[in-house]
Structure formats: structure tokens, C-alpha cells
Amino acid sequence: MSLFTIEQAPCPNCGTLAEMEVFSSVNGDRRIDLTEAILAGTIQSHTCQKCETAFRVEPSINYLSVGEGLWMMARPLSAMAHWKYEEDIANTAFDEAYGSGAPDAAKEIGALLTVRLSFGWPAFREKVLIAQHGLRDVSVEMTKLAILRSRPGNPLAPGVELRLLNVRGDQFEMGWIDAITNAPVELFTAQKSLYDQVDGSPEWSKLAADLSAGSFVDTQRLTIVPEPMESAS
């Protein structure tokens, strides 16, 4: 089931309130239109009628696609600062719905699901895209690290994230994305063969284990020291 509430969201530029559907859960199996909106970047987006500023309400959504084997908690970008605390919340929510605390029928579904946690729209969109293409997100993250090692001139800056944007044949369409504005900073193409080289490679096994040590599977797991739970509460 997909759940939403009607909320008054203020324009970040002029403060004009807009009535919007704000989702708490999305069922990707039943609401293909919402999955398409996530990929298109239109869900929870609005253009202010007064000043014409385009903006989006940050995600706080539980996403489910049994067909693609994905259960994900998508959280606002600011929550990444205490990602370990958010991991605990995501794991508890999954356990209650499809894990140890769930009815037997739900547990059967849960056994088919990979649990993930993401922060901000670009990461949320990427996880859905990865699941749709049957890729392993751990290997996608290692592909990014391989790109960082070999590609010169990467626009490294606070708030700028490297994301997989599309898969076309044997090519990955990649982009450095401003995670706050969701705007592309730089776009480029990488060969899918780079993913194939790191996927399941013994040379990358230690890094794969570090990246997949919890539900927050992202290169930023390796670089952001999480704030303690006390400061997040």
C-alpha cells in the first residue's frame, strides 16, 4: 500500500504555501506510476505559483518492490550525518514489517527482500534504478571508487555525489549531482565492463564487505563518521 498525506509545503524562496501529496510509503509493485515519478524526479515536486521556484519536499519514505527484491527507507539528506542511528531505525522497521517481529506470511516476503537505507533524492532514485536493472548496489559503489581512482578532474565538493543515472546496453550513464538541488554538475559515460571487473572480484572483497556492513550501502559510509545516537534524538 502507498500512503500519503496532504501537507502545506512552503516555497524555499518566497514562503508561499503549496498543497502537496507527501508520501510515507510507496509500493512499487502496485504503483508503477510512483516508481516512474521517482525515476523522473517529479514525486513531491512543485513549482511555486508566486515566484516560479521549483522545489521538492525531501523524502521520508518506505519503498517496497517485491518484484525487484527491494525494501528501502529513504530519508532526508540531512539525516545522513547520523546514518548509524538511521540504520537502526530502518532495521527495526523492517523487522517489524517483514522480519522477526512479523507474521509468518510477511516473513516469507521479507526473505525475498534486500534491506537498504538512502539519504536524499539522488541516492533514492539510484537504488530504485539499480534494482530495476538487476545490478548489485555494492558493486555499483565499488565501480564509483574505481572511477575516482582512474578518472581525472572529478568535481569533488561537499554535497556533490557521484550517481548512476541510467544503464544503456554496455554503458553506465553517470553524473556528479548536487544532492541538495538535485541538479547535475557533470555528466559522463562509463563502460559497464568496469562494473563487471569489480563485481565478485576477490581483490575487492574486503571493500565489498565494508560497504555492505549495514543497510546504508554507499561510498559515503566509508567517509562520514556518524554522529552518536544521543545527538540525533
Secondary structure, 3 states (H helix, E strand, C coil): CCEEEEEEEECCCCCCEEEEEEEEEEECCCCHHHHHHHHHCCCCEEECCCCCCEEECCCCEEEEECCCCEEEEEECHHHHHHHHHHHHHHHHHHHHHHCCCCCHHHHHHHCCCEEEEEEHHHHHHHHHHHHHCCCCHHHHHHHHHHHHHHCCCCCCCCCEEEEEEEEECCEEEEEEEECCCCCEEEEEEEEHHHHHHHCCCHHHHHHHHHHCCCCCCCHHHHCCCCCCHHHHC
